[in-house]
């Protein structure tokens, strides 16, 4: 029996619309999951991340994992021969990792490490490895109790050297939905650009204007991970309790974004930035455009 022509057309349009809608729907990206650094000497790195910062330690093959909370961690892996940069990868948390993999593939992004055990990886336009992690997929981290000596239990941002801001912005902001958070620099030079995850308060920070022949120390200053706190005085007290000397821990200061911060360095000169959640002073260069992070991570 023949259907009326308008019903046939309506059915075709409905059937065709569903896949197109599915292709453009991006699931929530809620925060930073981890930062992974190369290390030339695992024992020396363990002193900083385990003893000084007070984080617990997990072994995963050649990697050492330092849980920050049930969803976030810092990771170190052995340094390959000839490798100058010490940041190996960053990861972001999502509520639906399988749907996110379908989404990025629909946008023409090559999946370098296909989805397995709740995690997959791509490369951003500058070749940085970017992982997306199903919330709670790292069961060992999720089941780790908070470390009693930890100076912070909140990872709030990651930053790394970026050569082409426009290409990186197209990937993070235009494709993935990250939002402008803050930008700044000294002497009216745009040097730091922060983009907040689309469905949370963590952010990624582009470190601009870094020369191609930059020293390891310069690269390490820029390739960094940031741990958050409500009050830097609490961090300073925890560091003293963990036996950190003034020379090792440095001093806190107010950054150009108006937030109190303190910088520590691991043996490979990778920077761990301690930062208060809220600015105490008016930021230079740009207002803070998004909500500030809190002690509770986004899920």
C-alpha positions in Angstrom: 0.0 0.0 0.0 1.4 3.4 -1.0 2.0 6.1 1.6 1.0 9.7 0.9 3.9 11.6 -0.6 4.1 14.1 2.3 4.4 11.2 4.9 7.3 9.7 2.8 9.1 13.0 2.7 8.5 13.6 6.4 10.0 10.2 7.3 13.0 10.8 5.1 13.7 14.2 6.7 13.3 12.8 10.2 15.6 9.8 9.6 18.3 12.0 8.0 18.2 14.6 10.7 19.0 12.2 13.6 22.6 11.3 12.5 23.4 14.9 11.7 22.3 16.1 15.2 24.3 13.3 16.8 27.4 14.3 14.9 27.5 17.9 16.3 26.6 17.2 19.9 29.5 17.6 22.3 29.3 16.0 25.7 30.4 17.9 28.8 34.1 18.5 29.3 34.2 19.4 33.0 37.8 19.9 34.1 41.5 19.0 34.0 42.1 15.3 34.7 45.9 15.2 34.8 49.3 16.5 33.7 52.0 14.1 32.7 55.7 15.1 32.8 58.9 13.4 31.8 61.5 12.9 34.5 65.2 12.0 34.2 65.3 10.7 37.8 62.1 9.2 39.3 63.5 9.2 42.8 64.2 12.9 42.8 60.8 13.7 41.4 59.2 11.6 44.1 60.9 13.8 46.7 59.1 16.9 45.3 55.7 15.4 44.5 55.5 12.9 47.3 57.5 14.4 50.2 57.3 18.2 49.6 53.8 18.4 48.1 52.7 15.5 50.3 50.8 13.6 47.6 50.4 9.8 47.8 52.1 7.6 45.1 50.9 4.8 42.8 53.0 2.8 40.4 51.6 2.0 36.9 54.3 0.3 35.0 57.1 2.8 34.4 54.8 5.7 35.4 54.4 7.2 38.9 50.9 8.6 39.6 50.3 11.2 42.3 46.6 11.5 43.0 45.4 15.0 43.9 41.8 14.0 44.5 39.5 11.3 43.2 39.4 12.7 39.7 42.8 14.5 39.2 46.4 13.5 39.3 50.0 14.4 38.3 52.0 11.7 36.5 55.7 11.3 35.8 57.2 8.9 33.2 60.9 8.2 32.2 62.5 10.8 30.0 63.3 9.5 26.5 66.7 10.1 25.1 67.0 13.4 23.2 63.7 14.9 24.5 64.0 18.5 25.6 60.4 19.4 26.6 59.4 17.8 29.9 55.6 18.0 29.5 54.4 14.7 27.9 50.6 15.1 27.9 47.5 16.7 29.5 44.1 15.2 30.1 40.6 16.6 30.5 37.6 15.0 32.2 34.4 14.3 30.3 31.0 12.8 31.3 30.7 10.7 28.2 34.0 9.7 26.7 32.6 7.4 24.0 30.3 10.2 22.7 33.3 12.7 22.9 35.4 10.4 20.7 32.6 10.2 18.2 32.3 14.0 18.3 36.0 14.8 17.6 36.1 12.2 14.8 33.1 13.8 13.2 35.0 17.1 13.2 38.0 15.5 11.4 40.3 15.1 14.4 42.5 12.0 14.2 42.2 9.8 17.2 45.8 8.7 18.0 45.0 6.4 20.9 41.5 4.9 20.5 39.1 4.6 23.4 40.2 2.0 26.0 39.4 1.8 29.7 37.6 5.1 29.6 40.3 7.2 28.0 41.4 8.2 24.4 44.0 10.6 23.0 44.3 13.1 20.1 47.0 15.7 19.2 46.2 19.4 19.2 47.4 21.5 16.2 50.9 21.9 17.6 51.3 18.2 18.3 50.6 18.2 22.0 49.1 14.9 23.2 45.6 15.6 24.7 43.7 12.8 26.5 40.0 12.8 27.4 39.0 10.8 30.4 35.7 9.4 31.6 35.0 10.8 35.0 36.1 8.2 37.5 37.6 5.9 34.9 41.0 5.8 36.7 39.8 3.5 39.5 43.1 3.5 41.4 43.0 7.3 41.6 39.2 7.3 42.4 39.8 4.8 45.3 42.8 6.5 46.8 42.1 8.2 50.1 43.1 11.9 50.4 46.7 12.2 51.4 46.9 13.8 54.9 50.1 15.7 54.1 49.0 17.1 50.7 49.4 20.8 50.4 46.5 20.9 48.0 43.7 18.6 46.9 42.7 20.5 43.8 44.3 20.8 40.3 43.0 23.9 38.6 44.9 24.4 35.4 47.7 23.3 33.1 49.8 25.5 30.9 52.3 24.9 28.0 54.2 26.6 25.3 52.1 27.6 22.3 53.6 28.9 19.0 50.5 29.6 17.1 47.7 31.0 19.2 45.2 31.1 16.4 45.5 27.4 15.6 45.3 26.4 19.2 42.3 28.6 19.8 40.5 27.1 16.9 41.0 23.6 18.4 40.2 24.4 22.1 37.6 27.2 21.7 36.0 26.8 18.3 35.9 23.0 18.2 35.8 21.9 21.8 33.9 24.8 23.3 36.5 26.1 25.8 35.7 29.7 26.9 38.0 32.8 27.3 38.9 33.2 31.0 41.8 35.7 31.2 44.8 37.0 29.2 47.7 39.1 30.2 51.4 39.9 29.9 54.1 42.3 30.9 54.7 45.6 29.1 51.4 45.3 27.2 52.6 42.1 25.4 50.0 39.3 25.2 51.9 36.4 26.7 49.4 34.3 28.6 46.0 33.3 27.4 43.7 31.2 29.5 40.7 29.2 28.2 38.3 27.6 30.7 36.8 24.2 30.1 33.2 24.5 28.7 31.5 22.8 31.6 33.6 23.6 34.6 36.1 26.1 36.1 39.5 24.6 35.3 41.5 26.0 32.4 44.3 25.5 29.9 46.9 28.3 29.6 48.7 29.2 26.4 52.3 30.4 27.1 53.2 32.6 24.2 56.3 34.3 22.8 58.7 31.5 23.9 61.8 31.4 21.5 62.5 28.2 19.6 65.9 27.9 21.3 64.6 28.4 24.8 66.5 26.8 27.6 65.2 23.9 29.6 64.6 26.2 32.5 62.5 28.6 30.3 60.5 25.7 28.9 60.0 24.3 32.4 58.7 27.6 33.7 56.0 27.6 31.0 55.1 24.0 30.8 53.4 23.8 34.2 50.6 22.4 36.4 48.8 24.5 39.0 47.4 23.3 42.3 44.7 25.5 43.9 44.0 26.7 47.4 41.6 29.0 49.2 44.4 30.5 51.3 48.1 30.5 50.5 49.0 30.6 54.2 47.6 27.1 54.5 49.9 25.9 51.7 52.9 27.6 53.3 52.1 25.9 56.6 51.7 22.5 55.0 55.0 22.9 53.1 56.8 23.8 56.3 55.3 20.8 58.0 56.6 18.6 55.1 60.1 20.0 55.7 60.3 22.3 52.7 63.0 24.9 53.1 62.6 28.5 52.0 65.1 28.0 49.1 63.2 25.0 47.8 59.7 26.5 48.2 60.3 30.1 47.3 58.0 32.9 48.3 54.4 33.7 47.5 53.5 36.8 45.4 50.5 38.4 43.6 50.5 37.6 39.9 49.3 39.9 37.1 45.9 38.0 37.3 45.5 39.4 40.9 45.9 35.9 42.4 48.4 35.0 45.1 50.8 32.3 43.8 53.9 30.4 44.7 56.2 28.5 42.3 58.0 25.2 43.0 60.1 23.2 40.6 60.7 19.5 40.3 64.3 18.2 39.4 63.6 18.5 35.7 62.7 22.2 36.2 59.0 21.6 35.5 56.9 24.2 37.4 54.3 23.4 40.0 52.3 26.6 40.6 50.4 27.0 43.8 47.5 29.5 43.2 44.6 30.9 45.2 41.2 30.3 43.7 40.1 34.0 43.9 42.0 37.1 42.9 42.9 39.5 45.8 43.7 42.4 43.5 42.3 43.7 40.2 43.8 41.7 37.3 45.8 43.5 34.7 45.1 43.4 31.0 41.8 41.6 31.1 39.0 40.9 33.6 38.4 37.4 34.9 35.6 36.3 32.6 34.5 33.0 34.2 33.7 31.7 37.6 36.7 31.0 39.9 37.5 27.4 40.8 36.6 26.1 44.3 37.9 23.3 46.5 35.5 20.8 45.0 36.4 19.6 41.5 33.8 19.6 38.7 32.3 16.3 37.8 
